[in-house]
Amino acid sequence: MGRLLSLALLALVAMAFVAPAASTAHNCYPYSQYEALGKFAVNRYNEQNHGNLYFVA
């Protein structure tokens, strides 16, 4: 069980490095549109839930 858990953790760590490289290589949108979408989502959440989330660019 511990071996399986460590293998899953290793896969998560590997994906953290591999996924951004793969997504930036194939995306059609500049980062600024993702940034604007993230800010919109955070503002929308704060409006509806009276939250204190901040978008860190």
C-alpha positions as CSV (number, residue, x, y, z in Angstrom):
1,M,0.0,0.0,0.0
2,G,2.8,2.4,0.8
3,R,4.5,1.6,-2.5
4,L,1.4,2.4,-4.4
5,L,1.0,5.7,-2.5
6,S,4.6,6.7,-3.2
7,L,4.1,5.8,-6.9
8,A,1.0,8.0,-7.1
9,L,2.8,10.8,-5.4
10,L,5.7,10.5,-7.8
11,A,3.3,10.6,-10.7
12,L,1.7,13.8,-9.3
13,V,5.0,15.5,-9.0
14,A,6.0,14.4,-12.5
15,M,2.7,15.8,-13.9
16,A,3.3,19.1,-12.2
17,F,6.4,19.5,-14.3
18,V,5.2,17.9,-17.5
19,A,1.7,19.4,-17.8
20,P,2.6,23.1,-18.0
21,A,5.2,22.4,-20.7
22,A,2.8,20.4,-22.8
23,S,0.0,22.9,-22.4
24,T,2.1,25.9,-23.3
25,A,3.4,24.1,-26.4
26,H,0.0,23.5,-27.8
27,N,-2.2,26.3,-26.6
28,C,-3.7,28.8,-29.1
29,Y,-4.3,31.6,-26.6
30,P,-1.8,34.0,-25.1
31,Y,-1.4,33.9,-21.3
32,S,-3.1,37.3,-20.9
33,Q,-6.5,35.7,-21.8
34,Y,-6.0,33.0,-19.2
35,E,-5.1,35.8,-16.7
36,A,-8.2,37.7,-17.6
37,L,-10.4,34.6,-17.2
38,G,-8.9,33.9,-13.8
39,K,-9.5,37.4,-12.6
40,F,-13.1,37.2,-13.9
41,A,-13.7,33.9,-12.1
42,V,-12.3,35.2,-8.8
43,N,-14.3,38.4,-9.0
44,R,-17.5,36.4,-9.8
45,Y,-16.8,34.1,-6.9
46,N,-16.3,37.0,-4.5
47,E,-19.5,38.7,-5.7
48,Q,-21.6,35.6,-5.2
49,N,-20.1,34.3,-2.0
50,H,-18.8,37.5,-0.3
51,G,-15.4,35.9,-0.3
52,N,-11.9,37.2,0.0
53,L,-10.1,35.4,-2.9
54,Y,-7.3,37.2,-4.7
55,F,-5.9,36.5,-8.1
56,V,-2.1,36.4,-7.9
57,A,-0.5,36.9,-11.3
